């Protein structure tokens, strides 16, 4: 028994292979002969390794996107929690009230042109954004 501990992670394995590569002085031609003698085609194995790396990267990217989408959904649910839908007329009145209280020269209204034709859900979001931007909350 050699007492050696196998690499615990992919990174440790790569470092071990790198050290091994540095410790065996061989020319490219010699490496090709050794691999051919072992029945290994370097081009085929390199292509296979690259496919494995690309698949691992795609999987990680996919998991990252799924986490981000989940976190975004959670954040949106937290933001909309406690927001009770109000009648359209009440939302429009609240928007006009908020616009009237906006500081002079405020550009807030430019982002919400034609809000009167927006859906009720969009109106609720606009009211919430105005309230947030102006630091106000309707205490109904």
C-alpha positions as CSV (number, residue, x, y, z in Angstrom):
1,X,0.0,0.0,0.0
2,X,1.4,3.3,-1.0
3,X,-0.3,5.5,1.5
4,X,-1.2,8.1,-1.1
5,X,-4.6,9.7,-0.9
6,X,-6.5,10.1,-4.2
7,X,-7.5,13.6,-5.2
8,X,-10.7,14.7,-3.5
9,X,-11.7,17.2,-6.1
10,X,-11.5,17.8,-9.8
11,X,-9.2,20.7,-9.1
12,X,-6.8,18.5,-7.1
13,X,-6.8,16.0,-9.9
14,X,-5.9,18.6,-12.5
15,X,-3.1,19.8,-10.3
16,X,-1.8,16.3,-9.8
17,X,-1.9,15.7,-13.6
18,X,-0.1,18.9,-14.2
19,X,2.6,18.0,-11.7
20,X,2.9,14.6,-13.3
21,X,3.2,16.2,-16.7
22,X,6.0,18.4,-15.4
23,X,7.8,15.5,-13.8
24,X,8.0,13.3,-16.9
25,X,10.3,14.9,-19.5
26,X,8.9,13.6,-22.8
27,X,8.8,15.1,-26.3
28,X,5.5,15.3,-28.1
29,X,6.5,12.4,-30.4
30,X,7.3,10.2,-27.4
31,X,3.9,11.0,-25.8
32,X,2.2,10.1,-29.0
33,X,4.0,6.7,-29.1
34,X,3.2,5.9,-25.5
35,X,-0.5,6.8,-26.0
36,X,-0.6,4.8,-29.3
37,X,0.9,1.9,-27.5
38,X,-1.8,2.1,-24.9
39,X,-4.5,2.2,-27.6
40,X,-5.4,5.9,-26.9
41,X,-6.0,8.3,-29.7
42,X,-5.2,11.8,-28.3
43,X,-7.5,13.6,-30.7
44,X,-10.5,11.4,-29.9
45,X,-9.9,11.6,-26.2
46,X,-9.4,15.4,-26.3
47,X,-12.7,15.8,-28.2
48,X,-14.4,13.6,-25.6
49,X,-12.9,15.6,-22.8
50,X,-14.0,18.8,-24.4
51,X,-17.6,17.5,-24.7
52,X,-17.6,16.6,-21.0
53,X,-16.3,20.0,-20.1
54,X,-18.9,21.7,-22.3
55,X,-21.7,19.6,-20.9
56,X,-20.6,20.4,-17.3
57,X,-20.5,24.1,-18.1
58,X,-24.0,24.0,-19.8
59,X,-25.4,22.1,-16.7
60,X,-23.9,24.7,-14.4
61,X,-25.2,27.6,-16.5
62,X,-28.7,26.0,-16.6
63,X,-28.7,25.5,-12.8
64,X,-27.5,29.1,-12.3
65,X,-30.3,30.4,-14.5
66,X,-32.9,28.2,-12.7
67,X,-31.7,29.6,-9.4
68,X,-31.8,33.2,-10.7
69,X,-35.3,32.7,-12.0
70,X,-36.5,31.2,-8.7
71,X,-34.9,34.0,-6.7
72,X,-36.5,36.5,-9.0
73,X,-39.9,34.9,-8.6
74,X,-39.4,34.9,-4.8
75,X,-38.5,38.6,-4.9
76,X,-41.5,39.4,-7.0
77,X,-43.8,37.5,-4.7
78,X,-42.4,39.3,-1.7
79,X,-42.9,42.6,-3.4
80,X,-46.5,41.9,-4.3
81,X,-47.4,40.3,-1.0
82,X,-49.5,42.6,1.0
83,X,-50.5,44.6,-2.1
84,X,-54.3,44.3,-2.3
85,X,-55.7,45.0,-5.7
86,X,-57.8,48.2,-5.8
87,X,-60.6,49.2,-8.2
88,X,-59.4,50.8,-11.4
89,X,-60.8,54.2,-10.5
90,X,-59.1,54.1,-7.2
91,X,-55.8,53.2,-8.8
92,X,-56.1,56.1,-11.3
93,X,-57.0,58.5,-8.5
94,X,-54.0,57.3,-6.4
95,X,-51.7,57.8,-9.4
96,X,-52.9,61.4,-10.0
97,X,-52.5,62.1,-6.2
98,X,-48.9,60.7,-6.4
99,X,-48.1,62.7,-9.5
100,X,-49.4,65.9,-7.8
101,X,-47.1,65.2,-4.8
102,X,-44.0,64.6,-7.0
103,X,-41.3,67.2,-6.7
104,X,-41.3,70.0,-9.3
105,X,-39.5,69.1,-12.5
106,X,-39.8,65.4,-11.7
107,X,-39.5,63.1,-14.6
108,X,-41.5,60.3,-13.0
109,X,-44.5,60.9,-15.2
110,X,-42.5,60.4,-18.4
111,X,-42.1,56.7,-17.7
112,X,-45.8,56.0,-17.4
113,X,-47.5,57.7,-20.4
114,X,-51.0,56.6,-21.2
115,X,-51.3,54.7,-17.9
116,X,-55.1,55.2,-18.1
117,X,-55.2,52.4,-20.7
118,X,-53.1,50.0,-18.7
119,X,-54.4,46.8,-17.2
120,X,-55.4,46.7,-13.6
121,X,-52.4,44.6,-12.7
122,X,-50.1,47.1,-14.5
123,X,-51.9,50.0,-12.8
124,X,-51.2,48.4,-9.4
125,X,-47.5,48.0,-10.3
126,X,-47.3,51.6,-11.4
127,X,-48.9,52.8,-8.2
128,X,-46.4,50.6,-6.2
129,X,-43.5,52.0,-8.2
130,X,-44.6,55.6,-7.7
131,X,-45.1,55.0,-4.0
132,X,-41.7,53.5,-3.8
133,X,-40.0,56.3,-5.8
134,X,-41.7,59.0,-3.8
135,X,-41.2,57.2,-0.4
136,X,-45.0,57.2,0.2
137,X,-47.4,54.4,1.1
138,X,-51.1,54.7,0.8
139,X,-52.6,54.1,4.3
140,X,-56.0,52.9,3.4
